[in-house]
Amino acid sequence: MRPVLRVLEVLSVLELLSIVVLSINLATVHIDGVASVLGPVHGALFLAVAVTALFARDLMLRTRLMALIPVAGGALTLVNVRKEARR
């Protein structure tokens, strides 16, 4: 697997995990501390995925565009990165 695909895969998983934890926190106990810490972390991970996908070489256009979709971008980028790794 190319290094850029590996980086995108790791960042996408981390972004996906952060949005899942934020959603669970919102739907259940809504601890303000969790949202205060994890909100900016999720935002930074989203930006990292988007910037990495936009500036990486030899990525499919679909992968680049899916990385820009808020909330679902991490999961969609992860699926596309795995498709590109098989290509």
ChimeraX attribute file (.defattr): number of C-alpha atoms within 10 A of each C-alpha:
attribute: neighborCount
match mode: 1-to-1
recipient: residues
	/A:1	10
	/A:2	8
	/A:3	8
	/A:4	16
	/A:5	21
	/A:6	15
	/A:7	15
	/A:8	24
	/A:9	21
	/A:10	15
	/A:11	22
	/A:12	27
	/A:13	15
	/A:14	19
	/A:15	25
	/A:16	23
	/A:17	15
	/A:18	20
	/A:19	20
	/A:20	13
	/A:21	16
	/A:22	20
	/A:23	13
	/A:24	12
	/A:25	15
	/A:26	14
	/A:27	9
	/A:28	8
	/A:29	8
	/A:30	13
	/A:31	11
	/A:32	11
	/A:33	9
	/A:34	13
	/A:35	17
	/A:36	11
	/A:37	11
	/A:38	16
	/A:39	16
	/A:40	11
	/A:41	16
	/A:42	21
	/A:43	15
	/A:44	13
	/A:45	20
	/A:46	27
	/A:47	17
	/A:48	18
	/A:49	25
	/A:50	25
	/A:51	14
	/A:52	18
	/A:53	26
	/A:54	16
	/A:55	10
	/A:56	12
	/A:57	9
	/A:58	9
	/A:59	16
	/A:60	13
	/A:61	10
	/A:62	11
	/A:63	21
	/A:64	21
	/A:65	15
	/A:66	20
	/A:67	28
	/A:68	20
	/A:69	15
	/A:70	12
	/A:71	15
	/A:72	16
	/A:73	22
	/A:74	30
	/A:75	20
	/A:76	19
	/A:77	29
	/A:78	23
	/A:79	15
	/A:80	21
	/A:81	24
	/A:82	15
	/A:83	12
	/A:84	16
	/A:85	11
	/A:86	7
	/A:87	6
